Amino acid sequence: MESVRAITALDDVEPIDVNHLTYRLAKAEHLLEQRLDHALEEVGLTLRQFTVLAHVGRTPGLSRADVARLLLTTPQAVGGLVQRLVTAGLVQRAASSPGLPIGLTLTAAGERALHRAAPLVREAEDTAVAAVAEDERQRVGAILDQLIAELCR
């Protein structure tokens, strides 16, 4: 009987508010990821793969756990992603001592792929936000920084 009351109470609640800020942020992120994935098809990468290459290129020797923190995911989720990049010859695992994390570095092919992909990502990002004036982008950026700071507390 109690579950019937709970269901009835939920009937009055909209399951998702499409006008809520968090929903709109998630939708914008999803649409931007799709646009960037599409732009990166030209070089055979996904946005997640490009992001790994960019982080490893910036900081050679990152571990899978380091990359996972940067991608806001788990080392397990990064494992398959890194393996595909290793298999594609874009990333290599550095030798390490037992018990130490294995560092990741770009191969020459990975550096070339990153060099080809970076302008595509910048162009797609610029096109995606072109409808928003620069001063408004800065304002949105400041608001997002506030939101992130609050969520990190």
N, C-alpha and C positions, 0 to 999 in steps of 0.2 A: 504494500500500500504506500509506503514511503517513497518508493521509486516513481510511482504514478504522480505524487505531489511534486517531486523534483522535475519531472518532465513538464508538467503543467506550468510550473514556475518559469521554466526556460522558454515556454511558448511566447512569453511577453518580452523576451530579450532577443535582440537581433544578434545572430551568431557572429557576424563580423561587420564592423562599421567601415565601409570603404572610404569614408571621409576622414577617418582617424589618421593622425600623422604617421604612426608606425606602419600602418598598411600602405600608405602612399610612399613612404621611404622604401619599403620592401619592393613595391611595384617598380619604382624608379630604378632601384638597384638591379632588379631582374631584367628590365628592358635594356638597361645600359650593358649588362653582361651579354645579352643576346646580340646587341649591336657590335660589341667588341669581338665576340666570338666570330661573327660574320666577317668582320674586317680581317681577322687573323687567319681565316680560311686560306687566304692567298699564300701564306707561308706554312700552312699545315699545322697550325697550333691552335689550342684553345686559350681562353683568357687565363684559366688556372695554370696551364703549362707556361704561358708567357710570364705570369707572375712569379712562378718558381724560378724560371731562367733569370728574371730581373733581380730577384733577391740574391740568388747564388752568384750572379755576375757582380753584384754590388759588394757582396761579402763572401768571397770564396771560403770554403771550409765549414759552412753552416751544416748542422746536423738535420736529420729529418724532423726532430722535435723543434729545432729552431724555426725551420720552415713552417711547421704546423702552427706555431704561435703567430708567425707573421701572416699566415692565411686564415687565422681564427678558426682552426679546425684541429683534428687530432693527428698524432703521428701515424696512426693506423690508416687514416684516410689519405695521408700524404704518401704512404708507402707505395700504393699502386700507381699514383701519379709519378713519383720519382722513378719507379721501375719502368714505366713507359718511356720516360725521357732517357733513361740509361739504355734501354733497348733500341731507341731511335738514334743513339749515338750523340745525344746533345748534352748529357750530364755524365760525369764519372764519379765513382765513389773512391775517395782517397783511402789508402791503407792506414789503419790505426792500430794502436796497441789494444790487447784484449781488455774489455771493460770500458773502453773509451768510445764515445760516439763516432760514427763514421762521417767524415766531412765530405761535402759535395762540392764539386767544381765543374765549371763549364768545359766542354771540349771545344776544339776549334770550330766544329760544326755548330755547337751551341752558341758560341759567340757570334757566328755569322747569322744564325737564326734570330738571335736577340737584336742584332744590329738592323736586320731587315724588318723585324716586327715592331720595334719601338716607334718609328714614324707612323705606321699604320694605326697604332693605338692612340697616339697623340692626335692624329687627324680625326679619328672616329670620336674621341672624347670632345674635341673642339666643336665638331659638327653637332654632337648631341646637346651641348649646352649653349650653342650659338643664339638660341632664341631668348636667352636670359642675359640681360645687360651685365657688364663687368662689375659694376657697383653692387648689383643684386647678387651676383655669384659670391662676392666677398662677404656680403651680409649673410647669405645662406651658409657659407663656410664657417663664419663666426658662430652662428647658431648651432651648427652641427658640432663644432668644437665644444660648446657649452654642454650639449646633450651627451657627448662622449665622456666629458669630464664627470658629469653627474652619474653616468652609468658605471664609471670606473671606481666610484667611491664605495 
